[in-house]
Amino acid sequence: MAQSFTRRNSVVDIAFADSMGIDAFQRLRVSTPTYIFDAQQTYDLQPLLFEQVTAGSGATVTHDSTNRQALMTFASTPTGGKAFMQSYEHFRYQPGRCQQIFISGNLGATVANVVKFMGYSDGSNGIEVQRTGTADQIVLYSDSGVGDQTVVQADWNIDPLDGTGPSGLTLDLTKQQLVVIDLQALYSGRVRVGFDIDGQTALVHQFTDANVFSSPYFQTANLPIRVGMTCTGTVSATMNFTCCSVVSEGGLAPREAEGFTFAAEGTVTASSGARTHILSVRPKTTFNSIVNRSKFIPETLTMLVTGVNPVLWELCLGQAISGTTAFNDVNATYSGFEYNTAGTISGSPAIVIASGYVGASATANGAVQTELVSRFPITLDVAGAVRALGTLSVIVTGIGGTSATRSSLNWRELR
């Protein structure tokens, strides 16, 4: 790594050459990144973390158990076909901290009328490496006033990876690749894209937007991982997706200082020997008329039994409710979430993520508070609709008889 020393009024300035040795904010990289998200396809397609989106006959996303990866396939799939995976969570960018993304997979051969992509993107905003039937390119998607920016391989401004650039490397997108993206958002910064080959990151292109455009270069840096392909003709094609991670360089804000805290409470008489709904919380579809991608971080669950019998409580995902199914705003102005306390149990929950017992009010254990830590994304789906596994519910069961019960759920919201 190059360095220079300049004496100026007896002060020595030290500078490092621009490379992947420094992050998006020109800070020297050290080996203490904070990982926001990571996922492998070792056992399955990680359906709790990723939505598999398919459209059109012959479009599939399946698990390749031999290579432990996701396999996207078009088999004579008509125009409008889709086969991609997108993380449910949109990972929050913290201004002033470099966001770094790693994605591995194999885009495979070029196919006419097919766009294959790997990126940090929702398809409207974000950054993707793409392979089309006619070009390999990097696209910075934007719904802001700047609009999309597309740069084909021959025009990559750092290294075209055709054997003539600084690295001397020639890119072969029919082979397994590790895509590297880093960005300083603040919506007026720099985005860099490269490929990690033989343990070295070859930067290939950078988008510079400060002092260039009159609008932010995209609307949001709070984005998901998105990998797959779409088509505009009847085609057959394949590609794969292996692994990914999202890293915040410069650390994360302290837990106690990050996010906005909210709470919701429910009361019910727990049925004897039968599950009874007491409280459900889920994201609203919009916040200030914008699709709601707020991050939900559960904090604590407090249970109080005022009845004469003990109660089993369960914290669940995918618990359907019937009867009164309408949800109410937690706080119409400031919260991106809504709650229901009136619905009745319909079927069984998809997942019980925590449970415990609370003694009757006549005992010393009539109340309990549990700290919650969960990786399950409490989010909308890719299309921005409410989903069952994005709804968190508390249910209670009376033991030996009915019992009056109260529950309070506390959480933080990041936007």
C-alpha positions as a Python dict, from the first residue, in 0.01 Angstrom:
ca = {
    (1, 'M'): (0, 0, 0),
    (2, 'A'): (148, 330, -108),
    (3, 'Q'): (192, 608, 143),
    (4, 'S'): (317, 964, 129),
    (5, 'F'): (459, 1203, 387),
    (6, 'T'): (428, 1579, 351),
    (7, 'R'): (570, 1816, 610),
    (8, 'R'): (347, 2119, 654),
    (9, 'N'): (416, 2357, 941),
    (10, 'S'): (591, 2074, 1125),
    (11, 'V'): (283, 1851, 1092),
    (12, 'V'): (331, 1529, 897),
    (13, 'D'): (29, 1417, 692),
    (14, 'I'): (4, 1047, 611),
    (15, 'A'): (-208, 938, 315),
    (16, 'F'): (-279, 597, 164),
    (17, 'A'): (-340, 525, -202),
    (18, 'D'): (-700, 451, -297),
    (19, 'S'): (-753, 75, -284),
    (20, 'M'): (-960, -188, -107),
    (21, 'G'): (-721, -134, 183),
    (22, 'I'): (-933, 166, 277),
    (23, 'D'): (-1308, 171, 320),
    (24, 'A'): (-1563, 391, 146),
    (25, 'F'): (-1483, 677, 385),
    (26, 'Q'): (-1106, 661, 332),
    (27, 'R'): (-1044, 489, 666),
    (28, 'L'): (-774, 226, 680),
    (29, 'R'): (-948, -112, 696),
    (30, 'V'): (-883, -322, 1006),
    (31, 'S'): (-1001, -673, 1084),
    (32, 'T'): (-1294, -573, 1306),
    (33, 'P'): (-1597, -544, 1076),
    (34, 'T'): (-1945, -568, 1229),
    (35, 'Y'): (-2154, -825, 1047),
    (36, 'I'): (-2516, -723, 992),
    (37, 'F'): (-2622, -1032, 798),
    (38, 'D'): (-2486, -1352, 649),
    (39, 'A'): (-2643, -1654, 486),
    (40, 'Q'): (-2532, -1985, 337),
    (41, 'Q'): (-2736, -2239, 143),
    (42, 'T'): (-2590, -2540, 324),
    (43, 'Y'): (-2912, -2720, 419),
    (44, 'D'): (-3185, -2543, 225),
    (45, 'L'): (-3276, -2213, 59),
    (46, 'Q'): (-3296, -2034, 395),
    (47, 'P'): (-3674, -1978, 355),
    (48, 'L'): (-3693, -1790, 684),
    (49, 'L'): (-3448, -1531, 551),
    (50, 'F'): (-3516, -1525, 175),
    (51, 'E'): (-3826, -1517, -38),
    (52, 'Q'): (-3809, -1733, -350),
    (53, 'V'): (-3982, -1542, -630),
    (54, 'T'): (-4086, -1727, -945),
    (55, 'A'): (-4313, -1636, -1234),
    (56, 'G'): (-4384, -1816, -1559),
    (57, 'S'): (-4391, -2185, -1645),
    (58, 'G'): (-4061, -2364, -1599),
    (59, 'A'): (-3921, -2097, -1366),
    (60, 'T'): (-3786, -2255, -1048),
    (61, 'V'): (-3559, -2187, -752),
    (62, 'T'): (-3437, -2512, -599),
    (63, 'H'): (-3174, -2630, -354),
    (64, 'D'): (-2868, -2800, -503),
    (65, 'S'): (-2772, -3032, -217),
    (66, 'T'): (-2455, -3150, -394),
    (67, 'N'): (-2304, -2801, -427),
    (68, 'R'): (-2496, -2655, -131),
    (69, 'Q'): (-2634, -2361, -325),
    (70, 'A'): (-2950, -2221, -479),
    (71, 'L'): (-3014, -2312, -842),
    (72, 'M'): (-3228, -2078, -1053),
    (73, 'T'): (-3370, -2233, -1369),
    (74, 'F'): (-3572, -2123, -1672),
    (75, 'A'): (-3704, -2419, -1876),
    (76, 'S'): (-3878, -2277, -2186),
    (77, 'T'): (-3999, -1992, -1967),
    (78, 'P'): (-4200, -1722, -2148),
    (79, 'T'): (-4164, -1344, -2140),
    (80, 'G'): (-4208, -1206, -1789),
    (81, 'G'): (-4044, -1505, -1626),
    (82, 'K'): (-3871, -1457, -1290),
    (83, 'A'): (-3653, -1683, -1075),
    (84, 'F'): (-3475, -1498, -797),
    (85, 'M'): (-3415, -1484, -424),
    (86, 'Q'): (-3443, -1169, -218),
    (87, 'S'): (-3382, -1128, 154),
    (88, 'Y'): (-3690, -1032, 352),
    (89, 'E'): (-3487, -785, 554),
    (90, 'H'): (-3371, -457, 407),
    (91, 'F'): (-3042, -395, 583),
    (92, 'R'): (-3019, -56, 744),
    (93, 'Y'): (-2735, 166, 630),
    (94, 'Q'): (-2586, 385, 903),
    (95, 'P'): (-2472, 723, 766),
    (96, 'G'): (-2099, 773, 809),
    (97, 'R'): (-2027, 401, 813),
    (98, 'C'): (-1916, 205, 507),
    (99, 'Q'): (-2163, -65, 399),
    (100, 'Q'): (-1979, -361, 243),
    (101, 'I'): (-2153, -648, 65),
    (102, 'F'): (-2017, -986, -48),
    (103, 'I'): (-2215, -1218, -276),
    (104, 'S'): (-2092, -1543, -432),
    (105, 'G'): (-2242, -1744, -714),
    (106, 'N'): (-2216, -1827, -1082),
    (107, 'L'): (-2411, -1622, -1337),
    (108, 'G'): (-2346, -1885, -1603),
    (109, 'A'): (-2356, -1846, -1978),
    (110, 'T'): (-2510, -1548, -2155),
    (111, 'V'): (-2859, -1616, -2287),
    (112, 'A'): (-3050, -1387, -2524),
    (113, 'N'): (-3346, -1210, -2359),
    (114, 'V'): (-3227, -1299, -2006),
    (115, 'V'): (-3091, -1065, -1738),
    (116, 'K'): (-2896, -1240, -1462),
    (117, 'F'): (-2802, -1038, -1155),
    (118, 'M'): (-2631, -1042, -815),
    (119, 'G'): (-2651, -737, -595),
    (120, 'Y'): (-2757, -521, -305),
    (121, 'S'): (-3084, -407, -455),
    (122, 'D'): (-3462, -424, -461),
    (123, 'G'): (-3476, -379, -838),
    (124, 'S'): (-3569, -11, -807),
    (125, 'N'): (-3276, 117, -602),
    (126, 'G'): (-2939, -44, -545),
    (127, 'I'): (-2633, -184, -719),
    (128, 'E'): (-2610, -503, -925),
    (129, 'V'): (-2359, -694, -1136),
    (130, 'Q'): (-2552, -819, -1438),
    (131, 'R'): (-2503, -1057, -1727),
    (132, 'T'): (-2738, -1003, -2021),
    (133, 'G'): (-2762, -1167, -2361),
    (134, 'T'): (-2549, -891, -2509),
    (135, 'A'): (-2339, -737, -2230),
    (136, 'D'): (-2182, -780, -1889),
    (137, 'Q'): (-2253, -467, -1691),
    (138, 'I'): (-2291, -294, -1356),
    (139, 'V'): (-2616, -111, -1289),
    (140, 'L'): (-2686, 146, -1021),
    (141, 'Y'): (-3066, 145, -999),
    (142, 'S'): (-3232, 464, -879),
    (143, 'D'): (-3587, 594, -847),
    (144, 'S'): (-3447, 934, -751),
    (145, 'G'): (-3415, 1228, -992),
    (146, 'V'): (-3077, 1092, -1109),
    (147, 'G'): (-3225, 775, -1259),
    (148, 'D'): (-3050, 448, -1343),
    (149, 'Q'): (-2682, 435, -1438),
    (150, 'T'): (-2568, 140, -1651),
    (151, 'V'): (-2201, 80, -1736),
    (152, 'V'): (-2095, -206, -1966),
    (153, 'Q'): (-1771, -393, -1899),
    (154, 'A'): (-1566, -211, -2163),
    (155, 'D'): (-1645, 119, -1987),
    (156, 'W'): (-1564, 18, -1631),
    (157, 'N'): (-1352, 310, -1510),
    (158, 'I'): (-1102, 127, -1285),
    (159, 'D'): (-1036, -210, -1450),
    (160, 'P'): (-1239, -374, -1730),
    (161, 'L'): (-1099, -714, -1625),
    (162, 'D'): (-1027, -800, -1987),
    (163, 'G'): (-655, -858, -1934),
    (164, 'T'): (-558, -499, -2018),
    (165, 'G'): (-638, -338, -1683),
    (166, 'P'): (-420, -276, -1376),
    (167, 'S'): (-486, -623, -1232),
    (168, 'G'): (-405, -806, -1556),
    (169, 'L'): (-701, -1035, -1482),
    (170, 'T'): (-964, -1153, -1729),
    (171, 'L'): (-1313, -1200, -1586),
    (172, 'D'): (-1501, -1523, -1663),
    (173, 'L'): (-1859, -1495, -1543),
    (174, 'T'): (-1928, -1857, -1634),
    (175, 'K'): (-1717, -1944, -1329),
    (176, 'Q'): (-1791, -1901, -959),
    (177, 'Q'): (-1738, -1537, -859),
    (178, 'L'): (-1725, -1336, -538),
    (179, 'V'): (-1877, -992, -598),
    (180, 'V'): (-1767, -712, -363),
    (181, 'I'): (-1963, -387, -322),
    (182, 'D'): (-1898, -101, -83),
    (183, 'L'): (-2070, 232, -55),
    (184, 'Q'): (-2077, 557, 134),
    (185, 'A'): (-2441, 642, 98),
    (186, 'L'): (-2552, 966, 258),
    (187, 'Y'): (-2705, 967, -91),
    (188, 'S'): (-2422, 1183, -222),
    (189, 'G'): (-2127, 949, -199),
    (190, 'R'): (-1927, 687, -383),
    (191, 'V'): (-2014, 329, -474),
    (192, 'R'): (-1740, 81, -566),
    (193, 'V'): (-1775, -263, -723),
    (194, 'G'): (-1515, -534, -763),
    (195, 'F'): (-1444, -907, -768),
    (196, 'D'): (-1241, -1097, -510),
    (197, 'I'): (-1010, -1326, -709),
    (198, 'D'): (-729, -1529, -550),
    (199, 'G'): (-779, -1347, -219),
    (200, 'Q'): (-733, -1003, -374),
    (201, 'T'): (-1015, -762, -454),
    (202, 'A'): (-990, -621, -804),
    (203, 'L'): (-1195, -300, -807),
    (204, 'V'): (-1355, -255, -1149),
    (205, 'H'): (-1583, 48, -1136),
    (206, 'Q'): (-1684, 332, -910),
    (207, 'F'): (-1984, 564, -926),
    (208, 'T'): (-1906, 912, -792),
    (209, 'D'): (-2201, 1136, -726),
    (210, 'A'): (-2098, 1418, -493),
    (211, 'N'): (-2036, 1742, -682),
    (212, 'V'): (-2193, 1579, -991),
    (213, 'F'): (-2571, 1548, -953),
    (214, 'S'): (-2830, 1784, -811),
    (215, 'S'): (-3029, 1496, -651),
    (216, 'P'): (-2941, 1196, -430),
    (217, 'Y'): (-2801, 912, -641),
    (218, 'F'): (-3067, 675, -511),
    (219, 'Q'): (-3364, 690, -275),
    (220, 'T'): (-3242, 454, -5),
    (221, 'A'): (-2939, 250, 98),
    (222, 'N'): (-3155, 31, 324),
    (223, 'L'): (-3168, -256, 77),
    (224, 'P'): (-3189, -637, 50),
    (225, 'I'): (-2968, -897, -112),
    (226, 'R'): (-3117, -991, -451),
    (227, 'V'): (-2987, -1269, -680),
    (228, 'G'): (-3150, -1432, -981),
    (229, 'M'): (-3278, -1368, -1331),
    (230, 'T'): (-3567, -1237, -1541),
    (231, 'C'): (-3653, -1286, -1907),
    (232, 'T'): (-3814, -1101, -2196),
    (233, 'G'): (-3860, -1398, -2429),
    (234, 'T'): (-3919, -1773, -2420),
    (235, 'V'): (-3585, -1901, -2289),
    (236, 'S'): (-3393, -2172, -2107),
    (237, 'A'): (-3120, -2064, -1865),
    (238, 'T'): (-2956, -2142, -1530),
    (239, 'M'): (-2744, -1971, -1266),
    (240, 'N'): (-2666, -2021, -898),
    (241, 'F'): (-2635, -1832, -570),
    (242, 'T'): (-2404, -1962, -299),
    (243, 'C'): (-2343, -1725, -10),
    (244, 'C'): (-2358, -1362, 103),
    (245, 'S'): (-2287, -1117, 384),
    (246, 'V'): (-2356, -754, 467),
    (247, 'V'): (-2099, -573, 680),
    (248, 'S'): (-2096, -236, 853),
    (249, 'E'): (-1744, -93, 873),
    (250, 'G'): (-1696, 156, 1150),
    (251, 'G'): (-1913, -44, 1388),
    (252, 'L'): (-2277, -11, 1486),
    (253, 'A'): (-2449, 246, 1701),
    (254, 'P'): (-2477, 138, 2068),
    (255, 'R'): (-2783, -79, 2130),
    (256, 'E'): (-2929, 163, 2381),
    (257, 'A'): (-2896, 457, 2142),
    (258, 'E'): (-3021, 290, 1825),
    (259, 'G'): (-3383, 295, 1716),
    (260, 'F'): (-3714, 413, 1854),
    (261, 'T'): (-3879, 216, 2133),
    (262, 'F'): (-4247, 119, 2133),
    (263, 'A'): (-4473, -123, 2320),
    (264, 'A'): (-4811, -291, 2291),
    (265, 'E'): (-5018, -469, 2557),
    (266, 'G'): (-5291, -729, 2551),
    (267, 'T'): (-5521, -882, 2811),
    (268, 'V'): (-5720, -1204, 2793),
    (269, 'T'): (-5852, -1493, 2999),
    (270, 'A'): (-5634, -1790, 2903),
    (271, 'S'): (-5852, -2089, 2819),
    (272, 'S'): (-5797, -2406, 3018),
    (273, 'G'): (-5574, -2640, 2817),
    (274, 'A'): (-5623, -2445, 2493),
    (275, 'R'): (-5415, -2180, 2321),
    (276, 'T'): (-5561, -1830, 2346),
    (277, 'H'): (-5454, -1527, 2146),
    (278, 'I'): (-5347, -1226, 2352),
    (279, 'L'): (-5135, -1005, 2123),
    (280, 'S'): (-4998, -984, 1767),
    (281, 'V'): (-4767, -724, 1612),
    (282, 'R'): (-4672, -677, 1244),
    (283, 'P'): (-4538, -404, 1014),
    (284, 'K'): (-4780, -165, 848),
    (285, 'T'): (-4765, -186, 470),
    (286, 'T'): (-4666, 181, 442),
    (287, 'F'): (-4512, 447, 663),
    (288, 'N'): (-4587, 802, 550),
    (289, 'S'): (-4719, 650, 225),
    (290, 'I'): (-4384, 477, 149),
    (291, 'V'): (-4347, 97, 149),
    (292, 'N'): (-4250, 14, 505),
    (293, 'R'): (-3908, -151, 532),
    (294, 'S'): (-3847, -57, 897),
    (295, 'K'): (-3639, -300, 1100),
    (296, 'F'): (-3809, -459, 1402),
    (297, 'I'): (-3589, -558, 1698),
    (298, 'P'): (-3773, -738, 1982),
    (299, 'E'): (-3660, -628, 2326),
    (300, 'T'): (-3861, -782, 2610),
    (301, 'L'): (-4180, -976, 2671),
    (302, 'T'): (-4351, -924, 3006),
    (303, 'M'): (-4621, -1160, 3131),
    (304, 'L'): (-4845, -1109, 3432),
    (305, 'V'): (-5101, -1364, 3553),
    (306, 'T'): (-5370, -1219, 3777),
    (307, 'G'): (-5584, -1533, 3769),
    (308, 'V'): (-5576, -1832, 3998),
    (309, 'N'): (-5408, -2082, 3765),
    (310, 'P'): (-5059, -2084, 3608),
    (311, 'V'): (-5017, -2011, 3238),
    (312, 'L'): (-4794, -2135, 2954),
    (313, 'W'): (-4695, -1849, 2721),
    (314, 'E'): (-4559, -1890, 2368),
    (315, 'L'): (-4410, -1634, 2134),
    (316, 'C'): (-4489, -1740, 1780),
    (317, 'L'): (-4452, -1666, 1411),
    (318, 'G'): (-4724, -1742, 1159),
    (319, 'Q'): (-5011, -1771, 1408),
    (320, 'A'): (-5332, -1715, 1214),
    (321, 'I'): (-5620, -1543, 1390),
    (322, 'S'): (-5988, -1525, 1302),
    (323, 'G'): (-6282, -1320, 1419),
    (324, 'T'): (-6158, -965, 1467),
    (325, 'T'): (-5861, -963, 1230),
    (326, 'A'): (-5820, -587, 1184),
    (327, 'F'): (-5499, -439, 1326),
    (328, 'N'): (-5463, -101, 1498),
    (329, 'D'): (-5176, 148, 1471),
    (330, 'V'): (-4928, 128, 1759),
    (331, 'N'): (-4873, 499, 1705),
    (332, 'A'): (-5024, 645, 1388),
    (333, 'T'): (-4761, 919, 1359),
    (334, 'Y'): (-4436, 768, 1479),
    (335, 'S'): (-4449, 387, 1461),
    (336, 'G'): (-4431, 166, 1152),
    (337, 'F'): (-4613, -122, 1324),
    (338, 'E'): (-4966, -225, 1415),
    (339, 'Y'): (-5118, -466, 1668),
    (340, 'N'): (-5421, -685, 1735),
    (341, 'T'): (-5549, -804, 2072),
    (342, 'A'): (-5900, -915, 1975),
    (343, 'G'): (-5848, -1200, 1732),
    (344, 'T'): (-5902, -1564, 1821),
    (345, 'I'): (-5669, -1855, 1748),
    (346, 'S'): (-5704, -2019, 1407),
    (347, 'G'): (-5493, -2332, 1364),
    (348, 'S'): (-5142, -2371, 1503),
    (349, 'P'): (-4845, -2136, 1478),
    (350, 'A'): (-4582, -2204, 1213),
    (351, 'I'): (-4296, -2156, 1460),
    (352, 'V'): (-4279, -2121, 1838),
    (353, 'I'): (-3964, -1917, 1896),
    (354, 'A'): (-3983, -1883, 2277),
    (355, 'S'): (-4200, -2012, 2560),
    (356, 'G'): (-4222, -2026, 2937),
    (357, 'Y'): (-4447, -2057, 3240),
    (358, 'V'): (-4594, -1795, 3472),
    (359, 'G'): (-4729, -1889, 3812),
    (360, 'A'): (-5073, -1788, 3937),
    (361, 'S'): (-5116, -1456, 4117),
    (362, 'A'): (-5140, -1639, 4447),
    (363, 'T'): (-4778, -1753, 4412),
    (364, 'A'): (-4450, -1560, 4417),
    (365, 'N'): (-4410, -1605, 4040),
    (366, 'G'): (-4713, -1419, 3907),
    (367, 'A'): (-4499, -1215, 3662),
    (368, 'V'): (-4206, -1276, 3429),
    (369, 'Q'): (-3997, -1061, 3194),
    (370, 'T'): (-3794, -1223, 2918),
    (371, 'E'): (-3530, -1058, 2699),
    (372, 'L'): (-3580, -1145, 2335),
    (373, 'V'): (-3310, -1210, 2077),
    (374, 'S'): (-3425, -1331, 1736),
    (375, 'R'): (-3292, -1352, 1381),
    (376, 'F'): (-3639, -1397, 1234),
    (377, 'P'): (-3717, -1098, 1009),
    (378, 'I'): (-4044, -931, 1110),
    (379, 'T'): (-4103, -776, 770),
    (380, 'L'): (-4331, -746, 471),
    (381, 'D'): (-4271, -967, 168),
    (382, 'V'): (-4084, -868, -149),
    (383, 'A'): (-4401, -715, -296),
    (384, 'G'): (-4463, -508, 18),
    (385, 'A'): (-4753, -717, 149),
    (386, 'V'): (-4816, -852, 499),
    (387, 'R'): (-4694, -1211, 544),
    (388, 'A'): (-4769, -1472, 809),
    (389, 'L'): (-4405, -1527, 912),
    (390, 'G'): (-4364, -1150, 941),
    (391, 'T'): (-4622, -1138, 1220),
    (392, 'L'): (-4519, -1190, 1583),
    (393, 'S'): (-4787, -1328, 1819),
    (394, 'V'): (-4818, -1406, 2189),
    (395, 'I'): (-5051, -1692, 2287),
    (396, 'V'): (-5129, -1828, 2633),
    (397, 'T'): (-5270, -2154, 2770),
    (398, 'G'): (-5427, -2195, 3113),
    (399, 'I'): (-5294, -2490, 3315),
    (400, 'G'): (-5556, -2660, 3530),
    (401, 'G'): (-5820, -2397, 3456),
    (402, 'T'): (-5876, -2056, 3303),
    (403, 'S'): (-5664, -1763, 3420),
    (404, 'A'): (-5667, -1387, 3359),
    (405, 'T'): (-5341, -1285, 3189),
    (406, 'R'): (-5170, -967, 3069),
    (407, 'S'): (-4882, -938, 2822),
    (408, 'S'): (-4660, -650, 2712),
    (409, 'L'): (-4422, -664, 2416),
    (410, 'N'): (-4145, -405, 2383),
    (411, 'W'): (-3939, -346, 2069),
    (412, 'R'): (-3721, -101, 1875),
    (413, 'E'): (-3777, 28, 1524),
    (414, 'L'): (-3497, 136, 1291),
    (415, 'R'): (-3560, 356, 991),
}
